[in-house]
Amino acid sequence: MIEWQWRAFADLTNAELYAVLGARQQVFIVEQTCIFPDIDGLDADARHLLGWRTVDGQRQLAAYLRLLAPGVKYTEASIGRVLTTPVARGSGAGRALLTEGTRGADRLYPGHANRIGAQLYLEKFYQQFGYVTITAPYDEDGIMHVDMLRAAT
């Protein structure tokens, strides 16, 4: 079971921020071997969705994404930095994360589409949530991506 928590950047505790940045570093920089500026100046303007699981009595970050308001990165709202940690992989946490993330985007930014820069191998996964591919594949940090758009609800 995952406990979902939406936070504004200013409301993240030091421990929560440390868990988020550690997970992003582990997944995007270490596992995917992408050398890129993860701390990109957009976190302060984002809403952060943290998914927690308790494993052996310890609360651990299982899943995470950040949601940017329309006009911050794209004209549309944008979900990004989507990840599940090793402790949660294969459990359906990614599907639950996107379900909660798209609900949050619809609630926080009603009437706005949502854009995502998806890793190409996850294109079919995002299609299940209503995202439609709007660009040709492109290389970003050594991984092929496509931009996808989910229409406003």
trRosetta pair geometry for C-beta under 8 A, 3 or more apart (Angstrom, degrees):
i j d omega theta_ij theta_ji phi_ij phi_ji
1 53 7.2 144 77 -122 47 82
2 51 4.4 -4 -176 -173 126 106
2 52 6.7 135 -161 61 67 38
2 53 5.7 -48 -101 -69 67 85
2 62 5.7 -118 -115 66 109 143
2 63 6.7 0 -144 24 148 118
2 88 7.6 52 -88 -130 119 134
2 93 6.1 121 -63 -124 144 92
2 96 5.9 135 38 118 143 149
3 51 7.1 147 69 -158 43 53
3 52 4.6 -27 60 62 99 98
3 53 7.6 165 14 -77 81 36
4 49 6.6 -19 -162 -167 97 94
4 50 7.5 146 -155 80 47 49
4 51 5.6 -20 -98 -101 67 75
4 100 5.2 -146 -124 -150 152 157
5 16 8.0 -101 106 -132 142 137
5 49 7.3 148 77 -156 48 48
5 50 4.7 -22 65 64 101 96
5 51 7.6 178 21 -80 76 31
5 52 6.7 31 -2 -8 119 110
6 47 5.8 -3 -170 174 100 111
6 48 7.2 147 -157 77 49 47
6 49 5.6 -21 -99 -98 69 71
6 104 6.0 164 -96 -128 133 137
7 11 4.7 -145 -161 88 90 106
7 12 5.0 103 140 -72 143 74
7 16 6.8 66 10 143 173 154
7 47 7.2 154 77 -165 35 63
7 48 4.8 -25 66 63 89 98
7 50 6.6 12 7 2 117 113
8 11 4.7 81 56 9 80 108
8 12 7.8 -129 92 -23 43 77
8 47 6.2 -43 -91 -109 55 68
8 48 7.6 132 -122 16 7 87
9 12 6.0 -39 -161 3 38 114
9 43 5.5 117 -109 143 130 79
9 44 4.7 -133 76 -127 167 39
9 45 7.4 14 -10 0 136 19
9 46 6.2 86 -52 57 106 74
9 48 6.8 99 -80 -17 59 117
10 44 7.8 55 -49 -150 79 77
12 16 4.5 -135 -164 90 85 119
12 17 4.5 102 134 -59 129 90
12 20 7.2 -50 -149 2 145 141
12 48 6.5 19 -72 48 122 148
13 16 4.6 96 50 6 78 102
13 17 7.0 -146 89 -3 40 86
14 17 5.9 -57 -147 40 29 109
14 18 6.2 32 154 -22 65 109
15 18 5.6 -53 -145 36 30 114
15 19 6.4 32 154 -20 63 105
16 19 5.7 -55 -150 35 31 111
16 20 6.4 31 153 -19 65 106
16 50 6.3 -80 -159 -67 108 169
17 20 5.6 -54 -146 37 32 112
17 21 6.2 24 160 -11 67 108
18 21 6.2 -57 -141 42 26 104
18 22 6.0 29 157 -20 62 113
19 22 5.8 -58 -144 39 25 113
19 23 6.3 24 158 -18 63 108
19 50 7.5 71 97 -142 124 130
19 60 7.9 178 -146 -159 127 48
19 61 4.4 145 162 -29 119 133
20 23 6.0 -59 -149 36 26 107
20 24 6.3 22 156 -15 64 108
20 48 6.6 -24 -114 -167 153 142
20 50 6.7 -86 -79 -95 104 112
20 61 6.9 -178 -74 -124 50 161
20 64 5.8 150 -128 -141 83 154
21 24 5.7 -53 -143 39 32 111
21 25 6.2 35 156 -20 65 106
21 38 7.6 129 -146 117 76 130
21 39 7.4 12 -127 -72 114 104
22 25 5.8 -55 -148 37 28 111
22 26 6.2 28 155 -20 64 108
22 61 8.0 138 71 38 102 141
23 26 5.7 -54 -144 37 31 112
23 27 6.1 16 163 -8 67 110
23 61 5.3 -98 -51 103 143 137
23 64 5.8 120 96 11 145 142
23 83 6.1 162 148 100 108 140
23 85 5.3 -77 -132 -83 114 108
24 27 6.3 -61 -139 44 26 100
24 28 5.6 -11 179 15 67 119
24 29 7.7 56 134 -5 66 98
24 38 5.3 141 139 -173 122 141
24 64 7.3 -87 -60 92 86 143
24 81 6.0 -24 -113 -161 118 113
24 83 6.7 178 -98 4 57 154
25 28 7.0 -64 -117 52 15 86
25 29 5.0 -33 -159 34 57 124
25 30 6.5 53 145 -13 69 102
25 38 6.6 -139 -81 26 64 166
26 29 7.5 14 -28 51 7 83
26 30 5.2 -36 -146 40 39 127
26 31 6.3 42 151 -18 62 104
26 85 7.3 44 85 -129 138 88
27 30 7.5 35 -6 51 10 85
27 31 5.3 -31 -143 34 36 128
27 32 6.6 28 153 -9 57 107
27 83 4.5 148 59 -140 175 138
27 85 7.3 -107 -58 -101 115 55
28 31 7.4 23 -23 51 12 89
28 32 5.4 -35 -150 40 35 126
28 34 5.6 -59 168 56 75 120
28 36 7.3 -73 151 51 117 110
28 38 6.0 132 83 -97 140 121
28 81 7.7 -59 -48 -136 143 75
28 83 7.3 -94 -42 -78 90 136
29 32 7.2 11 -34 57 8 84
29 33 7.6 34 173 -119 38 18
29 34 6.0 -95 -106 68 44 69
29 35 6.8 67 -142 -96 90 43
29 36 7.4 -143 -94 38 86 72
29 38 6.5 -78 -46 -38 115 130
30 33 7.3 -3 177 -73 19 52
32 143 6.5 -20 -178 -58 121 141
33 142 7.4 -56 101 90 88 149
34 141 4.1 50 -153 151 114 127
34 142 6.0 -164 -106 46 82 108
34 143 6.6 -49 -80 -11 127 116
35 141 7.3 -172 56 -153 45 104
36 141 4.7 -48 -53 -105 132 138
37 40 5.4 115 114 -87 98 76
38 81 7.9 93 -159 -114 93 115
39 43 7.0 -45 -140 -7 68 130
40 43 7.6 120 52 -22 69 84
41 44 7.4 -41 -176 18 48 105
42 45 5.8 -68 -164 47 57 105
42 46 6.0 64 141 -41 82 112
42 66 7.6 123 117 127 105 145
42 68 6.2 -32 178 -97 121 127
42 72 6.5 107 -145 156 103 118
42 73 6.5 21 -126 -67 145 110
43 46 5.4 -61 -146 25 36 120
43 48 7.6 22 -157 -67 86 118
43 66 6.7 -88 -117 -128 68 156
45 68 6.5 43 109 -135 102 86
45 69 6.8 -97 160 20 100 103
45 72 5.2 169 127 -133 139 136
46 66 4.2 4 175 -178 149 113
46 67 6.1 136 -165 64 86 44
46 68 5.3 -51 -103 -82 86 67
46 72 7.7 157 -76 141 69 166
47 66 7.1 151 76 -161 44 63
47 67 4.5 -20 62 62 96 105
47 104 6.9 -153 113 158 138 128
47 108 6.4 -129 -1 -105 161 169
48 64 7.2 -16 -174 -161 93 95
48 65 7.7 174 -153 91 53 41
48 66 5.2 -27 -103 -106 69 80
48 67 7.7 -163 -76 20 24 76
49 63 7.9 -26 120 118 96 91
49 64 6.7 156 87 -152 66 46
49 65 5.0 3 53 57 110 81
49 66 7.4 -172 18 -88 75 30
49 67 6.8 61 -19 -17 105 107
49 97 7.1 136 117 -157 127 81
49 100 6.2 156 -167 116 141 113
49 101 5.5 -143 29 -91 164 82
49 104 6.2 -167 -78 9 128 165
50 61 6.2 -71 -161 -128 99 99
50 63 7.7 144 -166 85 36 58
50 64 5.7 -1 -110 -106 59 86
51 61 7.2 92 71 -164 57 62
51 62 4.8 -73 110 69 97 94
51 63 3.6 10 45 55 132 95
51 64 6.8 -139 21 -61 82 48
51 88 7.5 80 106 -114 121 167
51 93 6.4 157 116 -164 151 105
51 96 7.1 113 -127 106 152 112
51 97 5.8 -97 -21 -93 146 92
51 100 7.5 138 -78 47 113 154
52 59 5.4 -3 -174 -170 123 97
52 60 6.9 145 -154 72 70 34
52 61 6.3 -49 -100 -101 66 44
52 62 6.4 130 -138 6 14 96
53 59 7.7 159 84 -149 31 52
53 60 5.8 -26 67 64 79 87
53 62 4.3 68 -5 -50 109 135
53 87 6.6 -162 65 125 132 120
53 88 6.2 157 -5 -85 143 105
53 93 7.9 -70 -42 -100 129 133
54 57 6.7 -3 177 -129 103 13
54 58 6.8 158 -155 74 64 31
54 59 5.5 -33 -96 -90 76 59
54 60 7.4 135 -111 15 25 77
55 58 5.8 -31 69 62 71 86
55 60 5.4 -18 21 13 112 129
55 87 5.9 -102 -37 -166 160 134
60 85 7.1 -125 150 83 106 153
60 87 5.5 21 116 56 145 167
61 64 6.2 8 178 -48 119 114
61 85 5.8 106 103 -25 80 144
62 84 6.5 -12 158 -153 66 80
62 85 5.7 -117 -140 37 30 104
62 87 6.0 -95 -111 88 78 102
62 88 3.6 102 -166 -60 95 141
62 91 7.8 -56 -171 61 128 140
62 93 5.2 -119 148 -142 112 150
63 83 6.9 -178 -147 96 54 54
63 84 4.8 -20 -99 -106 86 73
63 85 7.1 -126 -64 3 40 79
63 88 5.8 -102 -47 102 87 164
63 93 4.7 -168 -52 161 128 110
63 94 6.8 -176 -120 -84 127 44
63 96 7.2 155 27 81 168 96
63 97 4.1 -130 164 -80 140 128
64 81 6.8 -46 121 128 99 99
64 82 7.6 180 94 -141 56 32
64 83 5.4 -1 57 58 89 92
64 85 7.9 58 -1 -37 101 94
64 97 7.6 -26 21 -141 14 133
65 79 5.5 4 168 -169 133 97
65 80 6.9 146 -165 75 86 26
65 81 6.0 147 -143 82 49 73
65 82 4.5 6 -101 -99 108 68
65 83 7.4 161 -74 18 65 59
65 97 6.1 126 -15 169 116 111
65 98 7.8 88 -32 -87 156 54
65 101 4.9 3 66 -103 148 139
66 79 7.5 154 82 -154 43 51
66 80 5.7 -27 65 70 89 77
66 81 4.8 34 15 45 102 123
67 77 6.6 1 -176 176 92 109
67 78 7.3 161 -155 84 49 46
67 79 5.6 -21 -101 -99 74 68
67 101 6.6 176 -68 -159 113 88
67 104 6.1 -139 -39 112 163 118
67 105 5.7 -155 -141 -84 131 86
67 108 6.9 106 128 55 144 151
68 72 4.2 -128 177 72 110 135
68 73 5.0 56 109 2 161 110
68 74 7.8 109 93 25 125 79
68 77 6.5 167 86 -163 59 60
68 78 4.4 -5 54 58 108 95
68 79 7.9 -163 20 -71 75 23
68 80 6.9 12 -6 15 111 112
69 72 5.1 97 59 -22 74 117
69 77 6.1 -49 -150 -112 26 84
69 108 7.7 -105 -100 138 82 116
69 109 6.4 163 -137 -83 66 128
70 74 7.6 -65 -140 91 56 70
70 75 6.4 -3 -165 156 92 42
70 76 5.7 -61 -114 -164 89 20
70 77 5.0 -52 -57 -56 71 63
70 109 6.0 140 -20 -153 100 137
70 112 4.9 -120 -55 -144 131 146
71 74 7.9 -58 -61 90 15 35
71 75 6.7 22 -77 -136 55 37
72 78 7.2 -125 67 30 101 113
73 78 4.9 -59 60 29 124 156
73 80 7.6 22 28 -17 172 144
74 77 7.9 -18 69 67 101 8
74 78 5.2 113 23 -59 111 125
74 115 4.6 -42 77 53 167 146
75 115 7.9 79 56 -14 69 140
76 112 5.9 147 -150 171 69 95
76 113 4.3 -60 -125 85 130 88
76 114 5.9 177 155 -107 119 17
76 115 4.3 118 70 -15 128 103
76 149 6.8 138 -8 -133 171 97
77 105 5.3 154 119 -156 145 105
77 108 7.6 129 -126 90 150 103
77 109 4.4 151 -60 67 142 165
77 112 4.9 95 -13 120 105 129
77 113 7.2 -176 33 92 80 41
77 114 4.9 -36 81 -106 96 75
77 115 7.3 158 80 19 43 72
78 114 6.6 150 -95 -164 28 69
78 115 5.0 -32 -100 69 87 82
78 116 6.6 147 -157 -84 73 50
79 82 6.5 45 147 -61 102 112
79 98 7.9 95 152 -128 162 74
79 101 5.3 79 -128 162 138 128
79 102 7.4 -53 -47 -76 151 63
79 105 6.3 -74 -56 -64 106 138
79 114 6.0 31 -9 176 97 121
79 116 5.2 -21 65 -91 88 108
80 116 6.7 172 -78 -136 65 75
80 117 6.7 25 -110 37 106 93
82 94 7.7 77 162 -146 108 89
82 97 6.8 134 -155 128 94 132
82 98 7.2 30 -144 -79 136 88
82 101 7.5 -41 -107 -57 107 172
82 116 7.7 14 -18 -152 133 127
84 88 4.7 -117 -175 89 104 111
84 89 5.4 135 112 -80 121 68
84 93 4.8 124 -128 94 127 118
84 94 4.9 -83 -34 -67 133 86
84 97 6.7 -149 -74 -16 93 148
85 88 5.5 75 58 18 73 101
85 89 7.5 -122 97 -32 33 86
86 89 5.8 -39 -142 3 36 117
88 91 5.2 -92 -170 36 61 127
88 93 3.8 3 164 -2 120 164
88 94 8.0 143 125 -38 109 69
89 93 7.3 -79 -81 40 28 118
89 94 7.8 34 -121 -31 61 110
92 95 5.1 -51 -167 42 71 116
92 96 5.8 72 135 -22 85 103
93 96 5.5 -57 -145 42 34 111
93 97 6.0 42 153 -28 67 105
94 97 5.5 -49 -145 31 30 116
94 98 6.6 23 158 -12 63 103
94 125 7.4 -29 137 -171 128 139
95 98 6.2 -56 -150 38 29 104
95 99 6.4 33 151 -21 63 107
95 128 7.9 -40 -126 103 96 142
96 99 5.6 -53 -147 35 32 115
96 100 6.3 26 157 -12 66 107
97 100 6.1 -61 -149 42 26 105
97 101 5.9 26 154 -20 65 114
98 101 5.3 -53 -135 41 32 115
98 102 6.0 29 165 -17 68 105
98 125 7.8 169 -30 152 163 98
98 126 7.5 -152 -137 -113 148 63
98 129 5.2 -102 153 -74 125 153
99 102 6.4 -57 -145 37 22 102
99 103 6.5 23 154 -16 59 110
99 129 7.5 -141 -79 -112 52 113
100 103 5.7 -57 -148 38 31 114
100 104 6.2 32 154 -20 65 108
101 104 5.7 -55 -148 36 29 112
101 105 6.4 31 154 -20 64 104
102 105 5.5 -47 -144 35 36 114
102 106 6.4 36 155 -18 65 104
102 114 6.9 -158 -126 43 78 165
102 129 5.6 -170 -47 -177 153 121
102 130 7.4 117 -150 39 151 116
102 150 6.8 -82 -130 141 116 168
103 106 5.8 -58 -150 38 30 110
103 107 6.2 25 154 -17 65 110
104 107 5.6 -58 -143 40 30 110
104 108 5.8 16 164 -8 69 113
105 108 6.2 -60 -134 45 24 100
105 109 5.8 -36 -177 41 64 106
105 112 7.8 -110 167 83 91 102
105 114 4.9 34 161 -89 153 139
105 150 8.0 83 99 78 149 133
106 109 7.3 -76 -118 64 14 66
106 110 6.3 47 176 -97 58 65
106 153 5.0 -5 -129 40 121 132
107 110 7.1 -2 -142 -57 16 90
109 112 4.1 -48 149 41 109 132
109 114 7.7 126 77 -78 130 91
110 152 7.8 82 174 -168 44 102
110 153 7.4 -77 -142 72 70 83
111 152 5.2 17 -174 -171 28 138
112 152 5.4 155 76 -104 8 109
113 149 5.6 4 168 -173 129 100
113 150 6.3 163 -167 81 75 52
113 151 5.5 -50 -111 -136 97 29
113 152 4.9 -74 -61 -45 58 76
114 131 7.8 -77 91 -94 95 94
114 149 7.2 150 79 -157 45 53
114 150 4.4 -8 59 56 96 106
115 147 6.3 -8 -171 -172 103 101
115 148 7.2 155 -155 81 55 46
115 149 5.3 -20 -101 -101 74 74
115 150 7.8 -158 -71 21 30 71
116 126 6.3 -148 78 -142 143 145
116 131 6.2 -44 36 -124 120 146
116 147 7.3 158 83 -154 42 55
116 148 5.1 -17 62 61 90 95
116 149 7.9 179 21 -79 69 31
116 150 7.5 38 -3 -10 106 103
117 140 6.8 29 166 0 131 168
117 145 5.2 12 173 178 88 138
117 146 7.8 175 -156 87 52 28
117 147 5.6 -31 -101 -98 64 70
117 148 7.9 163 -95 18 17 75
118 122 5.2 -128 -179 84 104 103
118 123 5.9 128 113 -89 134 57
118 126 5.0 -90 -104 -15 153 155
118 131 7.1 114 -38 136 144 155
118 145 6.2 150 79 -156 38 79
118 146 5.7 -20 63 63 92 76
118 147 7.5 135 16 -119 78 18
118 148 5.1 16 -2 2 125 123
119 122 4.9 68 69 14 86 109
119 143 5.6 -38 -128 152 103 125
119 144 7.1 87 -164 82 64 57
119 145 5.8 -57 -103 -99 37 73
120 123 5.7 -12 -165 -33 45 112
120 137 5.3 23 -95 -123 133 116
120 143 7.7 -167 13 159 91 78
120 144 4.0 -15 -4 110 136 102
120 145 6.1 -134 -40 -98 78 16
120 146 5.6 90 -99 -13 74 96
121 144 7.8 99 -25 70 77 100
122 125 4.5 -50 -167 39 75 123
122 126 5.9 71 136 -21 90 99
123 126 6.2 -62 -152 39 29 104
123 127 6.5 37 150 -28 64 105
123 133 6.2 9 -152 -73 117 120
123 146 5.9 34 -97 40 115 134
123 148 7.1 163 -135 -68 74 134
124 127 5.3 -46 -147 27 36 120
124 128 7.2 48 153 -28 60 94
125 128 6.1 -51 -171 17 34 114
125 129 7.9 13 143 -3 60 103
126 129 5.8 -62 -163 40 48 106
126 131 4.1 -31 149 50 101 141
126 148 5.4 103 125 90 142 168
127 130 7.7 125 -171 -11 36 6
127 131 5.9 -95 -86 68 37 78
127 132 7.3 71 -119 -91 80 44
127 133 7.9 -31 -80 -28 102 88
127 148 7.8 -115 -71 -147 63 142
129 150 6.6 -42 121 -101 89 138
130 150 4.7 77 103 -139 99 100
130 151 6.9 -96 161 31 116 80
131 148 3.8 47 169 150 117 126
131 149 6.5 143 -151 67 72 21
131 150 4.7 -53 -85 -64 66 89
132 148 6.2 158 70 -159 27 81
132 149 5.7 -31 59 63 83 77
132 150 7.5 139 7 -87 73 42
132 151 7.8 31 8 -31 118 89
133 146 5.0 -17 -138 151 105 140
133 147 7.5 110 -156 80 57 48
133 148 5.4 -43 -92 -100 46 84
134 146 7.8 140 44 164 51 93
134 147 5.3 -55 64 100 94 96
134 148 6.4 144 6 -119 87 27
134 149 5.0 40 -28 -4 137 111
135 138 6.6 -34 137 -10 127 113
135 146 5.5 179 70 -159 86 70
135 147 4.2 63 5 33 122 98
136 146 7.4 -115 134 -118 15 93
137 144 4.9 3 -175 -174 118 110
137 145 6.9 144 -153 72 66 32
137 146 5.4 -54 -94 -71 59 91
138 144 7.2 146 74 -150 24 64
138 145 5.8 -34 67 65 76 85
138 146 7.4 125 17 -92 76 44
139 142 6.7 17 -172 -95 103 16
139 143 7.3 136 -152 65 62 26
139 144 6.0 -42 -93 -93 59 58
139 145 7.5 117 -130 17 12 84
140 143 6.2 -36 71 66 72 78
140 144 7.9 103 22 -135 73 14
140 145 4.6 1 15 3 119 135
